[in-house]
Amino acid sequence: MAEIEYFYSAHSAFAYLGSARFMAIAGAAGRQIVHRPYDLRRGVAESGSVPFGKRTPAHIDYFFGREIVRWGEIRGAALMDGMPTHHMKDMTLPNTVLIAAQRQGHGIDRLAHAMLEAHWRDDADLVDEPTLARLCRDCDIDPAPVLAAADAPEVVAAYAANTDEAVARSVFGSPTYFVDGDMFYGQDRLEMVERALERPFAGAWPPAPA
């Protein structure tokens, strides 16, 4: 089955807003989603963007307030009021749980969506192991071997490799989708993703060297 590469973090607001729609688009096109959870903080810093904690209050209020509310209405994504309580924590654990589950042969579309939804709808703490265990069970995944493997060297290395690849391929943030090598940054590009699956756009990414 042909694939769509999906770079994101388990706590990303805009990955959540696009998650259900993205998975529906991929399913309708008969494409498998290749999940590449990565270290969003490092990726943002190395792309040259301003880290979240250094953005102005007006920027945060607009892009992580008003825009989230509006896109939530458009995408039908239920949201809590305001920012999740645990949003600024290190999200290594939920991302490596996703990678561990994938490496153990589980399809993780449902789990990825469940993490995003729990964080943004229910104010769940994604760094809390019992919370992650419950989300795994809800997605018919035995949590014990997944949680046990989350800090295994090969899983940590895969997380670092995803991040290195994101930086190398100019991934600016979460979510970013690649359709046959063409990059689409942001869930507001999902209609373009859908069109690209039907008919590729002219040109190529990355552009040829001058």
Secondary structure, DSSP 8 states (H G I E B T S, - for coil): --EEEEEE-TT-HHHHHHHHHHHHHHHHHT-EEEEEE--HHHHHHHTT---GGGS-HHHHHIIIIIHHHHHHHHHT----SSS-TTTTS--HHHHHHHHHHHHTT---HHHHHHHHHHHHHH---TT-HHHHHHHHHHTT--HHHHHHHTTSHHHHHHHHHHHHHHHHTT--SSSEEEETTEEEESGGGHHHHHHHHHS--SS-SS----
